[in-house]
Amino acid sequence: MTCVELHQSLAEQEDVGSWEQRTHLRECPACSTLVRELNLIVAAAGQLQEADEPSPRVWNSIEAALRQEGLIRPQRPFVSSFGARWGAARWLVPAAAMLLLALGIYMRRESQADHAAQQALVTSMGNQVASQSDLNDDELMQEVAENEPAMKTQYAENLRQVNESIRDAQGLVNESPNDADARRSLMDAYHQKSMLFEMAMDRPLP
Amino acid sequence: MVSGRTVKLVAIGVIVAGTLVAESKKEYHFTVGPKAGVSVMNPYGSISVKPSLNNTVVVNAVLHSDKVEVDNNQNGNRVDIQSHLLAGADAESGRVDYEVWVPADASVTLHSSTGTLRAEKLHGDVSLEGAGAEVDVRDVSDAHVHVKTMNGAVNLDNIKNGHVEVDSLSGEVTMRSVNGPLVQVVSTSGRINYIGDFGNSGEYRLSTHSGDIEATIPEWTSADVSARTTRGEVHDDIPLQPKNHTWFAVDKGRAFAGTMGKVAVSSTVVLRSFSGKIHLRKRPENK
């Protein structure tokens, strides 16, 4: 069984119970890591479904699980497999997506709330997202520098610009919480950032 | 005695021969039914898709070294092509250039980090994605066109009745004769150019954080237009009928809103930039 065949079989069935699958997983560290992470995502998704918005506890529990699995390490040595190389950063895309989702839920809920409550919640949400985003940015750029140094400058510049757009849009929302354009700009800015992470993650590795 | 010129020629010959030996071509044929799905995932290199004359998918691949393989798979009405990088492959040795012919009604998904992505004369959904990829889509009708790039330029030409969504961080987006129920461009710093007539009864939303927006339209366009920038400026060459009510303050130089043409068939046009310029231009009649 090849890597491609294994990926196809994963899409068709939930577990990896066949002899061919198990044999391939024993011989292929990349696929083995992928399957392990998929299982982790399934487990984490169960937690996330229970809440409308991800709380810090959810992120902490995911982080703890990742650390237990050895997928997050403070300093990664030279490694070769896709999963290991992107261990922590693989979570940037779902994390960014969840932040976007949470922001969207918030925007929808708060569209009819009073001004003061909106102001407080926007600021709170923005701070929470910003602090997590900053941490992820460093990690993402470290990964880009290691794996695709030729693209580092482009990613850094786009990341800088998108962070600036988030700050500007956040400022507009803070000033005018009832401004639909401002809220949409903020959503768009987070969407763009999420897309940037997604592209960095999608880059192929040998 | 061997001259220096001869040595140079021999050296060049060896290099060229080596390149030719390393480069190889593959061709694949698949028979598919109506509305087939075709996906090409290519880390490095270009992908060009054109319509085939019958119900076949033909893939021509030029592999630039033996450090990359082409995996192909047909599952029912779906064809998946993927460049498979082998150990040691980089952007040059892992490059594959594809030419693909698909039935015109096929849905196409293309992905490349660095190459140019082209699709033309199709009427199935088209999705193109790549960080540094340049995107060129033309002569597509009655389809969804979704594009995602980081800094690659995006050119859309003659897209009729499309559901168009473009996300680009810093690449310039240019649309000529693009219309449909939804045309949406979101960019962080890229410039957005629209040259066309905004169709009728569609929603056109062009938004960039720091890039400029320029829309060039004929005077007979029917549209309900609103343009707004926070720190940039707006220019309007076309007189609009002012609206009685707008939900945002129309600060002179920073925003305008109004209608033009026939209200019954007008499209909604929303132009937004935080710090860029927004310019609504009148297209000269002879063009």
Interface residues (C-beta under 8 A of the other chain):
Chain A: V4 Q8 A150 M151 Q154 Y155 E157 N158 Q161 V162 E164 S165 D168 A169 L172 D179 A180 D181 R184 S185 D188 A189 H191 Q192 M195 L196 M199 A200 D202 R203 P204 L205 P206
Chain B: P43 Y44 K67 D71 N73 N75 Q82 S83 H84 L85 L86 A87 G88 A89 A91 G94 H111 S113 E129 G130 A131 G132 K148 M150 N151 D167 L169 S170 V186 S187 T188 S189 S207 H209 S210 R228 T230 W247 F248 R272 F274 S275
